[in-house]
Amino acid sequence: MQAQQLEQRPELVKELLEDYWLMHAINADNTAKMNDIKAHVLEAVGFKNGTITVSQHGFKVSTVGKSNYTVIPQQWHAIKEQFPEDLHPVRETVKLEPDTKMINAIKKANPEMWKRMAPAFENKPAKPTVKIAQIKKASNDG
């Protein structure tokens, strides 16, 4: 629905926003309750590095523990020569990431340059987002 169509149907917009806000509140409350329940289940079942699965009362519960590692570059580079290269538990990569602000600036300031650069980039439209926030009502707002 276009914005103009919504403006012509203010009651529909009001109803949609109120319904959304009610569902948002219910969802937030339920999410908090579910997280609390999960914490108690985790406490009861336990966890280890790996998976624990139990089936009880018609439910299957799995808990998964894992470790996350981060390389400390300076320390790794200082010791890596002590180990065979085929046993280095580190992948050294160069990651190319587009700078969206720079792309937009180039497109605006120098379209000809962008035309030459554009073949090196894939452009997929992002999913539109919707953010709805409740505004504090004025005392005379109905």
C-alpha positions in Angstrom: 0.0 0.0 0.0 1.4 3.4 -0.9 1.8 6.1 1.7 -0.9 8.2 0.0 -3.4 5.3 0.3 -2.7 5.0 4.0 -3.2 8.7 4.5 -6.6 8.3 3.0 -7.5 5.6 5.5 -6.4 6.9 8.9 -8.5 4.5 10.9 -6.9 1.5 9.2 -3.5 2.9 10.0 -4.5 3.5 13.6 -5.8 0.0 13.9 -2.7 -1.6 12.3 -0.4 0.4 14.6 -2.3 -0.4 17.7 -2.5 -4.1 16.8 1.2 -4.1 16.1 2.0 -2.5 19.4 -0.1 -4.9 21.3 1.6 -7.9 19.6 5.0 -6.3 20.2 4.2 -6.0 24.0 2.9 -9.6 24.1 5.9 -10.9 22.2 8.4 -9.0 24.4 6.7 -10.5 27.5 6.6 -14.0 26.1 10.3 -13.7 25.0 11.3 -12.8 28.5 9.3 -15.7 30.0 10.7 -18.2 27.4 14.3 -17.0 28.1 13.7 -17.5 31.9 12.3 -21.0 31.2 15.3 -21.9 29.0 17.7 -20.8 31.8 16.0 -23.1 34.2 16.0 -26.0 31.7 19.7 -25.4 31.1 20.3 -25.5 34.8 18.3 -28.8 35.1 19.8 -30.5 32.1 23.3 -29.1 32.2 25.6 -28.6 29.3 29.1 -29.6 28.1 31.3 -28.8 25.2 29.1 -30.5 22.7 25.5 -31.6 22.8 23.4 -33.2 25.6 20.0 -34.5 24.5 17.3 -35.8 26.8 13.8 -36.9 26.1 11.3 -36.6 28.9 7.6 -36.0 29.2 7.0 -36.0 25.5 9.7 -33.3 24.9 13.2 -33.5 23.4 15.6 -31.1 24.9 19.1 -30.4 23.5 21.7 -28.2 25.1 24.8 -27.2 23.2 28.0 -25.9 24.7 30.8 -24.6 22.5 34.0 -22.4 22.7 34.6 -19.4 20.6 38.2 -18.5 19.8 39.7 -15.2 18.8 43.2 -14.8 17.5 45.4 -12.3 19.2 47.3 -11.3 16.0 50.5 -9.9 17.7 50.9 -13.0 19.9 50.1 -15.4 17.1 52.6 -13.8 14.7 55.3 -14.0 17.4 54.9 -17.8 17.9 53.6 -19.2 14.6 57.1 -20.1 13.2 57.5 -22.6 16.0 54.8 -24.8 14.5 54.6 -26.6 11.1 52.6 -24.4 8.6 50.1 -27.2 7.9 49.2 -27.3 11.6 48.5 -23.6 11.9 45.0 -23.3 13.4 44.6 -19.8 11.8 43.3 -18.8 8.4 44.8 -15.6 7.2 42.4 -13.9 4.8 41.9 -10.6 3.2 38.2 -9.7 3.3 36.9 -7.1 0.8 33.9 -5.2 2.0 32.1 -2.5 0.1 32.0 0.9 1.7 28.4 2.0 1.1 29.0 5.6 2.2 31.9 5.9 -0.2 30.0 4.2 -3.1 27.1 6.6 -2.6 29.4 9.6 -2.5 31.2 8.5 -5.7 27.8 7.9 -7.4 26.7 11.4 -6.5 30.0 13.3 -7.1 31.4 11.4 -10.1 28.8 9.2 -11.9 31.2 8.5 -14.8 33.8 7.0 -12.4 31.1 4.9 -10.8 30.1 3.5 -14.2 33.6 2.2 -14.6 33.7 0.8 -11.0 30.1 -0.7 -10.9 31.0 -4.0 -12.7 33.1 -4.9 -9.7 30.1 -4.8 -7.4 26.9 -6.8 -7.1 23.9 -4.8 -6.0 20.9 -6.5 -4.4 18.2 -4.4 -3.0 18.0 -4.9 0.8 14.8 -6.0 2.5 12.8 -2.9 3.5 12.6 -2.4 7.2 9.7 -1.1 9.3 10.3 0.3 12.8 7.3 1.2 14.9 7.7 3.0 18.2 5.0 4.2 20.5 4.9 7.9 21.1 3.9 9.2 24.5 0.3 10.4 24.2 -0.5 14.0 25.0 -3.3 14.4 27.6 -5.7 15.6 25.0 -4.8 12.9 22.4 -7.5 10.4 21.7 
